[in-house]
Amino acid sequence: MKSLRTIFCVMVLGAILTLALIGCAPKETVATETSSKKVALLVLGRIDDHGWDQAFYEGLMLAKEKYGIETAYIETVPEADTEKYVREFASRGFDLIIGADFPFQDAIFKVAADYPKTWFAWAGSGQTAPNVVTTEVHAQDCAYLAGMLAARMSKTGVIAGVKGYDVPDIIRDINGYKLGARAVNPNIIVKDVFTYDWQDPVKAKDATLSLIAEKADVFYVDGNPKDEGVFAAAKEKGLYAIGSVGDQYALSPSVLLTSVIYGHPETVVKIVGDLVNGTIKSATYNYSMKDGGCHLAPYHDFESKIPDSVKAEIEKAKQDILDGKIVVTDTVEMID
């Protein structure tokens, strides 16, 4: 009788442990429609981050609505497990697998080589394969406008960029920010900090507080969960920030002057449309302000606080960029 009780307890304990492990793992969410095409999205962060990963998720949902595809997504994928999840979707016969973050690079290209009839997409630069679509953001023009705003709103003459990693899209972005700031204030000091972590707000807050100690008073982020730490530090000290990728206003209304919005959703719809129409090919989908790939969000609570002369100056610079009168350097080398 004692032995039977022991076996029963072991079985119950095993079931509890299994459920606990399942609860800790990233969860897959599937939405089934009538189309025969299946598209999966994998993100390192959250689909409600008001930034990078949410923009890709919104694109997936727009594509589902437009083309009736079957979709699945997994958020909070650990970097160490990127290949596991990419390979799982490939083995299940998904037609397109999107790794929305730069660290999916190795996993995407490794699995793509093993599944030549499956399409893959990733947000990165510098590597290609016959069945991989690459997306790049050339947002330096929009970042230029953000830099102008930051320099005009700074009271100390010191502004900063608080970014995750020094990858190509981010380098273009912060270069544009520097050039725009210097266009309106040649003496402005622009500091760069990379936390080498897109997810951790504590690291980002600590980095921001260090920059504040160096008199920085406007901070440009990169549209990832770590940004919440930047906003928290700026709010505590009564300073400003400029968001990125999505309109991050809702995360910190008293801090956000504006955001540089990327066209990720439209790019995802374009890629899925090419898949559905049979026109998808190995290519780089890159976009800039000139083709509608980025723009500034509204000023929201700062609409009446930003001088009209500054808003007019930014609007004129925008038109000058579109007309080719201002050319913002497009480079993946950090400028001083």
One Martini backbone bead per residue (centre of mass of N, CA, C, O) as a GRO file, in nm:
protein
  336
    1MET     BB    1   0.058   0.063  -0.020
    2LYS     BB    2   0.303   0.250   0.001
    3SER     BB    3   0.395   0.212  -0.294
    4LEU     BB    4   0.142   0.335  -0.429
    5ARG     BB    5   0.168   0.614  -0.299
    6THR     BB    6   0.445   0.679  -0.416
    7ILE     BB    7   0.371   0.661  -0.716
    8PHE     BB    8   0.152   0.877  -0.709
    9CYS     BB    9   0.332   1.112  -0.615
   10VAL     BB   10   0.528   1.106  -0.851
   11MET     BB   11   0.318   1.160  -1.069
   12VAL     BB   12   0.225   1.436  -0.962
   13LEU     BB   13   0.499   1.574  -0.958
   14GLY     BB   14   0.553   1.544  -1.261
   15ALA     BB   15   0.312   1.711  -1.356
   16ILE     BB   16   0.389   1.976  -1.217
   17LEU     BB   17   0.666   2.014  -1.354
   18THR     BB   18   0.563   2.021  -1.642
   19LEU     BB   19   0.378   2.269  -1.610
   20ALA     BB   20   0.601   2.463  -1.519
   21LEU     BB   21   0.776   2.446  -1.774
   22ILE     BB   22   0.562   2.540  -1.971
   23GLY     BB   23   0.511   2.819  -1.829
   24CYS     BB   24   0.824   2.926  -1.890
   25ALA     BB   25   0.780   2.915  -2.180
   26PRO     BB   26   0.745   3.006  -2.477
   27LYS     BB   27   0.450   3.105  -2.648
   28GLU     BB   28   0.236   2.986  -2.881
   29THR     BB   29   0.052   3.160  -3.141
   30VAL     BB   30  -0.250   3.074  -3.321
   31ALA     BB   31  -0.388   3.164  -3.652
   32THR     BB   32  -0.656   3.046  -3.842
   33GLU     BB   33  -0.722   3.019  -4.180
   34THR     BB   34  -0.772   2.960  -4.539
   35SER     BB   35  -0.497   2.962  -4.617
   36SER     BB   36  -0.201   2.784  -4.727
   37LYS     BB   37  -0.036   2.991  -4.585
   38LYS     BB   38   0.252   2.999  -4.362
   39VAL     BB   39   0.330   3.223  -4.083
   40ALA     BB   40   0.617   3.309  -3.884
   41LEU     BB   41   0.696   3.466  -3.563
   42LEU     BB   42   1.003   3.591  -3.412
   43VAL     BB   43   1.078   3.717  -3.078
   44LEU     BB   44   1.261   3.849  -2.808
   45GLY     BB   45   1.029   4.005  -2.711
   46ARG     BB   46   0.745   4.205  -2.731
   47ILE     BB   47   0.420   4.279  -2.877
   48ASP     BB   48   0.399   4.545  -2.648
   49ASP     BB   49   0.661   4.764  -2.686
   50HIS     BB   50   0.618   5.007  -2.895
   51GLY     BB   51   0.815   4.871  -3.117
   52TRP     BB   52   0.981   4.649  -3.290
   53ASP     BB   53   0.805   4.387  -3.233
   54GLN     BB   54   0.528   4.517  -3.272
   55ALA     BB   55   0.567   4.596  -3.569
   56PHE     BB   56   0.582   4.304  -3.675
   57TYR     BB   57   0.313   4.208  -3.563
   58GLU     BB   58   0.136   4.410  -3.713
   59GLY     BB   59   0.218   4.304  -3.990
   60LEU     BB   60   0.105   4.019  -3.954
   61MET     BB   61  -0.192   4.107  -3.908
   62LEU     BB   62  -0.227   4.255  -4.176
   63ALA     BB   63  -0.163   4.007  -4.354
   64LYS     BB   64  -0.392   3.828  -4.252
   65GLU     BB   65  -0.623   4.017  -4.338
   66LYS     BB   66  -0.540   4.039  -4.647
   67TYR     BB   67  -0.458   3.702  -4.709
   68GLY     BB   68  -0.545   3.460  -4.514
   69ILE     BB   69  -0.340   3.349  -4.325
   70GLU     BB   70  -0.139   3.149  -4.139
   71THR     BB   71  -0.053   3.206  -3.793
   72ALA     BB   72   0.253   3.251  -3.592
   73TYR     BB   73   0.383   3.316  -3.252
   74ILE     BB   74   0.688   3.412  -3.065
   75GLU     BB   75   0.783   3.530  -2.762
   76THR     BB   76   1.059   3.553  -2.572
   77VAL     BB   77   1.314   3.454  -2.714
   78PRO     BB   78   1.590   3.305  -2.656
   79GLU     BB   79   1.896   3.338  -2.790
   80ALA     BB   80   1.983   3.032  -2.742
   81ASP     BB   81   1.690   2.937  -2.909
   82THR     BB   82   1.657   3.025  -3.207
   83GLU     BB   83   1.707   2.766  -3.372
   84LYS     BB   84   1.491   2.586  -3.252
   85TYR     BB   85   1.243   2.758  -3.351
   86VAL     BB   86   1.306   2.777  -3.650
   87ARG     BB   87   1.320   2.468  -3.700
   88GLU     BB   88   1.037   2.394  -3.611
   89PHE     BB   89   0.881   2.554  -3.831
   90ALA     BB   90   1.015   2.417  -4.072
   91SER     BB   91   0.922   2.120  -3.996
   92ARG     BB   92   0.601   2.223  -4.018
   93GLY     BB   93   0.569   2.386  -4.304
   94PHE     BB   94   0.645   2.668  -4.325
   95ASP     BB   95   0.678   2.925  -4.563
   96LEU     BB   96   0.737   3.157  -4.338
   97ILE     BB   97   1.018   3.292  -4.148
   98ILE     BB   98   1.042   3.540  -3.887
   99GLY     BB   99   1.329   3.717  -3.772
  100ALA     BB  100   1.309   4.029  -3.612
  101ASP     BB  101   1.604   3.999  -3.502
  102PHE     BB  102   1.938   4.012  -3.530
  103PRO     BB  103   2.007   3.738  -3.355
  104PHE     BB  104   1.882   3.545  -3.595
  105GLN     BB  105   2.097   3.504  -3.809
  106ASP     BB  106   2.226   3.222  -3.767
  107ALA     BB  107   1.962   3.061  -3.767
  108ILE     BB  108   1.849   3.136  -4.041
  109PHE     BB  109   2.095   3.043  -4.224
  110LYS     BB  110   2.116   2.753  -4.123
  111VAL     BB  111   1.821   2.656  -4.181
  112ALA     BB  112   1.799   2.745  -4.478
  113ALA     BB  113   2.003   2.527  -4.581
  114ASP     BB  114   1.799   2.282  -4.490
  115TYR     BB  115   1.541   2.468  -4.627
  116PRO     BB  116   1.514   2.558  -4.954
  117LYS     BB  117   1.172   2.576  -4.967
  118THR     BB  118   1.200   2.788  -4.752
  119TRP     BB  119   1.115   3.094  -4.610
  120PHE     BB  120   1.309   3.379  -4.500
  121ALA     BB  121   1.337   3.639  -4.240
  122TRP     BB  122   1.532   3.940  -4.163
  123ALA     BB  123   1.681   4.192  -3.945
  124GLY     BB  124   1.942   4.318  -4.147
  125SER     BB  125   2.297   4.287  -4.262
  126GLY     BB  126   2.531   4.134  -4.508
  127GLN     BB  127   2.337   3.878  -4.570
  128THR     BB  128   2.281   3.595  -4.792
  129ALA     BB  129   2.018   3.394  -4.958
  130PRO     BB  130   1.805   3.223  -5.170
  131ASN     BB  131   1.577   3.202  -4.899
  132VAL     BB  132   1.635   3.516  -4.813
  133VAL     BB  133   1.497   3.795  -4.648
  134THR     BB  134   1.581   4.138  -4.619
  135THR     BB  135   1.576   4.399  -4.369
  136GLU     BB  136   1.606   4.759  -4.393
  137VAL     BB  137   1.697   5.062  -4.220
  138HIS     BB  138   1.689   5.410  -4.353
  139ALA     BB  139   1.662   5.649  -4.086
  140GLN     BB  140   1.851   5.906  -4.101
  141ASP     BB  141   1.652   6.128  -4.182
  142CYS     BB  142   1.469   6.113  -3.930
  143ALA     BB  143   1.701   6.140  -3.722
  144TYR     BB  144   1.779   6.424  -3.806
  145LEU     BB  145   1.519   6.555  -3.698
  146ALA     BB  146   1.558   6.457  -3.407
  147GLY     BB  147   1.827   6.607  -3.361
  148MET     BB  148   1.716   6.888  -3.392
  149LEU     BB  149   1.520   6.873  -3.155
  150ALA     BB  150   1.720   6.803  -2.932
  151ALA     BB  151   1.899   7.058  -2.960
  152ARG     BB  152   1.666   7.266  -2.912
  153MET     BB  153   1.574   7.131  -2.618
  154SER     BB  154   1.837   7.175  -2.502
  155LYS     BB  155   2.006   7.320  -2.205
  156THR     BB  156   2.321   7.195  -2.210
  157GLY     BB  157   2.443   7.076  -2.493
  158VAL     BB  158   2.354   6.766  -2.420
  159ILE     BB  159   2.329   6.457  -2.588
  160ALA     BB  160   2.176   6.120  -2.650
  161GLY     BB  161   2.238   5.770  -2.710
  162VAL     BB  162   2.038   5.474  -2.623
  163LYS     BB  163   2.159   5.161  -2.704
  164GLY     BB  164   2.211   4.835  -2.765
  165TYR     BB  165   2.342   4.794  -3.062
  166ASP     BB  166   2.604   4.811  -3.324
  167VAL     BB  167   2.415   4.806  -3.575
  168PRO     BB  168   2.343   4.923  -3.878
  169ASP     BB  169   2.065   5.060  -3.823
  170ILE     BB  170   2.168   5.214  -3.568
  171ILE     BB  171   2.400   5.370  -3.695
  172ARG     BB  172   2.239   5.533  -3.894
  173ASP     BB  173   2.062   5.667  -3.683
  174ILE     BB  174   2.282   5.812  -3.503
  175ASN     BB  175   2.410   5.971  -3.730
  176GLY     BB  176   2.164   6.142  -3.800
  177TYR     BB  177   2.132   6.267  -3.521
  178LYS     BB  178   2.401   6.418  -3.521
  179LEU     BB  179   2.368   6.586  -3.781
  180GLY     BB  180   2.110   6.737  -3.695
  181ALA     BB  181   2.222   6.871  -3.441
  182ARG     BB  182   2.464   7.021  -3.588
  183ALA     BB  183   2.291   7.195  -3.784
  184VAL     BB  184   2.181   7.382  -3.523
  185ASN     BB  185   2.451   7.289  -3.334
  186PRO     BB  186   2.789   7.280  -3.356
  187ASN     BB  187   2.831   7.249  -3.019
  188ILE     BB  188   2.715   6.992  -2.979
  189ILE     BB  189   2.682   6.712  -2.762
  190VAL     BB  190   2.723   6.360  -2.856
  191LYS     BB  191   2.632   6.068  -2.699
  192ASP     BB  192   2.729   5.717  -2.664
  193VAL     BB  193   2.530   5.419  -2.579
  194PHE     BB  194   2.585   5.066  -2.516
  195THR     BB  195   2.428   4.790  -2.350
  196TYR     BB  196   2.404   4.502  -2.477
  197ASP     BB  197   2.075   4.525  -2.441
  198TRP     BB  198   1.727   4.511  -2.534
  199GLN     BB  199   1.569   4.429  -2.246
  200ASP     BB  200   1.719   4.590  -2.009
  201PRO     BB  201   1.621   4.858  -1.805
  202VAL     BB  202   1.844   4.878  -1.592
  203LYS     BB  203   2.085   4.932  -1.771
  204ALA     BB  204   1.960   5.181  -1.910
  205LYS     BB  205   1.925   5.352  -1.658
  206ASP     BB  206   2.218   5.360  -1.569
  207ALA     BB  207   2.322   5.491  -1.830
  208THR     BB  208   2.147   5.748  -1.809
  209LEU     BB  209   2.252   5.850  -1.534
  210SER     BB  210   2.541   5.887  -1.635
  211LEU     BB  211   2.466   6.099  -1.852
  212ILE     BB  212   2.344   6.303  -1.658
  213ALA     BB  213   2.616   6.351  -1.508
  214GLU     BB  214   2.711   6.470  -1.812
  215LYS     BB  215   2.445   6.666  -1.898
  216ALA     BB  216   2.236   6.508  -2.021
  217ASP     BB  217   1.876   6.584  -2.163
  218VAL     BB  218   1.861   6.393  -2.428
  219PHE     BB  219   1.704   6.076  -2.546
  220TYR     BB  220   1.786   5.817  -2.775
  221VAL     BB  221   1.636   5.536  -2.894
  222ASP     BB  222   1.532   5.177  -3.028
  223GLY     BB  223   1.259   5.013  -2.961
  224ASN     BB  224   1.286   4.871  -2.666
  225PRO     BB  225   1.246   4.752  -2.347
  226LYS     BB  226   1.488   4.923  -2.229
  227ASP     BB  227   1.355   5.211  -2.259
  228GLU     BB  228   1.210   5.227  -1.983
  229GLY     BB  229   1.470   5.315  -1.832
  230VAL     BB  230   1.511   5.584  -1.974
  231PHE     BB  231   1.237   5.711  -1.903
  232ALA     BB  232   1.265   5.693  -1.597
  233ALA     BB  233   1.512   5.876  -1.569
  234ALA     BB  234   1.393   6.125  -1.711
  235LYS     BB  235   1.151   6.163  -1.522
  236GLU     BB  236   1.305   6.203  -1.253
  237LYS     BB  237   1.470   6.467  -1.397
  238GLY     BB  238   1.300   6.628  -1.617
  239LEU     BB  239   1.335   6.502  -1.906
  240TYR     BB  240   1.415   6.383  -2.235
  241ALA     BB  241   1.273   6.194  -2.519
  242ILE     BB  242   1.323   5.970  -2.807
  243GLY     BB  243   1.175   5.761  -2.998
  244SER     BB  244   1.132   5.425  -3.161
  245VAL     BB  245   0.964   5.276  -3.444
  246GLY     BB  246   0.746   5.357  -3.245
  247ASP     BB  247   0.495   5.501  -3.063
  248GLN     BB  248   0.607   5.576  -2.722
  249TYR     BB  249   0.420   5.769  -2.561
  250ALA     BB  250   0.260   5.570  -2.361
  251LEU     BB  251   0.515   5.511  -2.173
  252SER     BB  252   0.593   5.854  -2.159
  253PRO     BB  253   0.434   6.146  -2.185
  254SER     BB  254   0.639   6.349  -2.016
  255VAL     BB  255   0.900   6.278  -2.221
  256LEU     BB  256   0.795   6.255  -2.515
  257LEU     BB  257   0.844   6.435  -2.802
  258THR     BB  258   0.897   6.182  -2.994
  259SER     BB  259   0.909   5.961  -3.288
  260VAL     BB  260   1.071   5.718  -3.484
  261ILE     BB  261   0.907   5.572  -3.748
  262TYR     BB  262   0.879   5.256  -3.876
  263GLY     BB  263   0.804   5.034  -4.171
  264HIS     BB  264   0.752   4.733  -4.080
  265PRO     BB  265   0.458   4.654  -4.143
  266GLU     BB  266   0.474   4.705  -4.454
  267THR     BB  267   0.703   4.502  -4.506
  268VAL     BB  268   0.558   4.246  -4.420
  269VAL     BB  269   0.329   4.269  -4.623
  270LYS     BB  270   0.510   4.258  -4.873
  271ILE     BB  271   0.636   3.980  -4.826
  272VAL     BB  272   0.372   3.819  -4.807
  273GLY     BB  273   0.263   3.903  -5.083
  274ASP     BB  274   0.492   3.767  -5.243
  275LEU     BB  275   0.433   3.487  -5.144
  276VAL     BB  276   0.135   3.462  -5.242
  277ASN     BB  277   0.216   3.559  -5.552
  278GLY     BB  278   0.507   3.428  -5.630
  279THR     BB  279   0.746   3.685  -5.600
  280ILE     BB  280   0.949   3.586  -5.423
  281LYS     BB  281   1.286   3.691  -5.320
  282SER     BB  282   1.610   3.742  -5.302
  283ALA     BB  283   1.626   4.027  -5.086
  284THR     BB  284   1.634   4.379  -5.012
  285TYR     BB  285   1.430   4.555  -4.787
  286ASN     BB  286   1.446   4.896  -4.833
  287TYR     BB  287   1.398   5.204  -4.637
  288SER     BB  288   1.279   5.547  -4.632
  289MET     BB  289   1.156   5.858  -4.627
  290LYS     BB  290   1.115   5.881  -4.942
  291ASP     BB  291   0.928   5.591  -4.925
  292GLY     BB  292   0.782   5.584  -4.629
  293GLY     BB  293   0.974   5.431  -4.399
  294CYS     BB  294   0.965   5.711  -4.234
  295HIS     BB  295   0.861   5.902  -3.932
  296LEU     BB  296   0.716   6.135  -3.740
  297ALA     BB  297   0.562   6.174  -3.468
  298PRO     BB  298   0.381   6.321  -3.274
  299TYR     BB  299   0.404   6.560  -3.003
  300HIS     BB  300   0.165   6.586  -2.833
  301ASP     BB  301   0.225   6.732  -2.529
  302PHE     BB  302   0.447   6.919  -2.708
  303GLU     BB  303   0.304   7.101  -2.916
  304SER     BB  304   0.307   7.374  -2.723
  305LYS     BB  305   0.626   7.356  -2.628
  306ILE     BB  306   0.719   7.369  -2.905
  307PRO     BB  307   0.837   7.577  -3.104
  308ASP     BB  308   0.733   7.693  -3.405
  309SER     BB  309   1.018   7.736  -3.524
  310VAL     BB  310   1.109   7.441  -3.491
  311LYS     BB  311   0.889   7.302  -3.654
  312ALA     BB  312   0.953   7.457  -3.916
  313GLU     BB  313   1.248   7.366  -3.942
  314ILE     BB  314   1.185   7.063  -3.967
  315GLU     BB  315   0.997   7.079  -4.212
  316LYS     BB  316   1.206   7.198  -4.405
  317ALA     BB  317   1.414   6.970  -4.383
  318LYS     BB  318   1.233   6.753  -4.491
  319GLN     BB  319   1.193   6.881  -4.772
  320ASP     BB  320   1.496   6.897  -4.843
  321ILE     BB  321   1.536   6.593  -4.846
  322LEU     BB  322   1.322   6.523  -5.061
  323ASP     BB  323   1.471   6.735  -5.272
  324GLY     BB  324   1.800   6.707  -5.221
  325LYS     BB  325   1.933   6.947  -5.040
  326ILE     BB  326   1.954   6.718  -4.826
  327VAL     BB  327   2.225   6.491  -4.734
  328VAL     BB  328   2.228   6.198  -4.559
  329THR     BB  329   2.440   5.994  -4.440
  330ASP     BB  330   2.495   5.650  -4.559
  331THR     BB  331   2.620   5.463  -4.287
  332VAL     BB  332   2.798   5.190  -4.093
  333GLU     BB  333   2.979   5.413  -3.979
  334MET     BB  334   3.088   5.572  -3.721
  335ILE     BB  335   3.056   5.889  -3.623
  336ASP     BB  336   3.192   6.155  -3.430
   0.00000   0.00000   0.00000
